[in-house]
Amino acid sequence: MSGRLSQDNVIVGGLIIKNQDFIEATALPGFVFSKYDGIIGLGFQELSHLGVVPVWYNMMNQGLIQNSVFSFWLNRNKKEEEGGELVFGGIDPKHHKGNHTYVPVTRKGYWEYIWKIGEGAAEKCRSGFISNEDDLQLWILGDIFMARYHIVFDYGKSIIGFVDAV
């Protein structure tokens, strides 16, 4: 990525995050065919470039949200108008059934955890990317994987929760 460091008040879902540093990207390698004009980092501070405090941390530091979680629901029904929902500071119960199963984050930066696959086998997963420990190949699971589940990212407890989406 290349660009310039800037600062402004950023509005996310009606919340005003004051004096947020961000990179105005002029080149995003690997995002050539993407149809959006920016990305928002929701990883841990350890992943931050140039020491920039992530927008999520500033939401918490400025008292804009009370709970240190965010959750995703992606709608698999293309005929419906609502494509999905990102909730900062909570969980919307209408988008899942049952209770979340939580796994601990094994390394801060990306939301990385160990995904057990049967006896003795394990793979690392970086919330959308899986790395096989033997050959370190990466597979993007992204929205295809996430659309099946309602997913909760809990900063305070360093855990990730999964449950079937509805």
N, C-alpha and C positions, 0 to 999 in steps of 0.2 A: 504494500500500500504506500502511496505517496500523496502528499498534500500539505496543508498548512494548519497550524494550531490556532484555534480561535476560541472566543468566549462569548456567551450570550445567555439570555434567559431562554429556557427551552420549555415548551408546553407539551405535556404528555397526558392525554385523557383529561384535560382540564386542570391538571396540576402544573404549577409554574415552578420549575427548578431554576433557582437563581444562580447566576454566574457559573454556568456549566461550561467547563473546557471540553472541546471536541475537536476532532480532526476533520477539516473540509477536504475530503478525499478527491484527488484529481485523477487517480488511477487505482483501480482495484483488480489486480491480477486474479484470474479465475472467475470473475463475475461478468464476463463479456456479454453474455446473452440475458442477463438479469433485467427485469422490468421494474426496478425501483431505484430511488435516488439516494439511498443511504442505508446504513445499518446502525443498530443500537446494540452496544455490547452489554450483555447481562452476565458476563463471567465475573470471576473474583478479581479483586484489586491486583493480585499477583500476576495477572495476565495483561494488565494495562500497559499501553505503550506510553513512553515519555512521562510516566508518573501521573498521567491524567486520572483523576478520580472518576470512576464510572458513574453514569447517571443514576443507577440504582442506589449506590452508596449515598449520593447527594439527596435523593428522595428521603432516605432514612435519616441522614444527618440534619436535614432541614425540617424534620417532623411532619413531612407530607403524608407519610403512611405510618401506621402503628405496628403492623406485623411484618417481620422480615422475610416474607414469602412472596413469590409470584407464581402464577399458574397459567397453563396453556390448555386450551381446547380448540381443536381444529375440526371444522364441520366437513364430514365426508360427503354430505348430500349437496351436490352441485346445483340442484334446483332451488335450494333455499338461498335467500339473500344474504344472511349472516354467514360469513366465511369462517369465523372463529372468534376467539376471545382471549385476550391477555389481561389478567387481573393482577394489578400491583397491590400487595398488602393483604391478599386474601384468596379465597377459593369460592367459586360459584357452584353450589351443589346441584344446580339443574343440569350440569353437563357431565355428570358421572353417576354410576350406580355402585354401591358398596363402599368399602373402606380402602384407602390407599395403602399399598405395601411400600414401605420405605427402605431405602438402601443408603449406607453411609458414603459420602464423598471420600474417595481415597487419596486424591491429590487436588489441591486448590489450584485454580487457574481456569481451566475448563471444568465443567461439571463431570469429572471423571469418577467412575466407580467400577467395581469388579462385578461382572455378570456371570453367575454360575450357570454352567450348562452341563448338568449331569455330574456323575462321580469323577472327581479329580480334575475336571476340565473347567477352565475359566477364561474369560476374555475381558479385556479392559474396554470400557465404553465411555466415550466422551460425549454424553448427551447429544446423540445424533451421529457420532462417529465411533466405529468399533475398530479396535486394533488387536489383531491376533498376536499373542506374545511370541509365537514362533517366527513369524515372518514380517511382522509389523506392517502388513498391508492395511490400508484404511478403506472402509466402506461408508458411504454416506447413507444414513437411515432417514434423517431429517423428517420432513412432513409426512412421508408415507408411514414411517414408524409411529410418529407422534399422533397421527390422526386416529389411530386405534385406541389411544389412551388419553386420559386426562392426567396431566403431569404437574406436580407441585415441586418447586425448587425452594428449599428452605435455607436461607443464608445463616440464620441464627444457630441452627442445629447442624448445619452442613450435611443435609440429607436430601434425597430426591424421592418423591412418591409417585407411584403408578397405580391406576385403577382403570377399568374399562370405561370408555367414553360412551355417552348416549347422544 
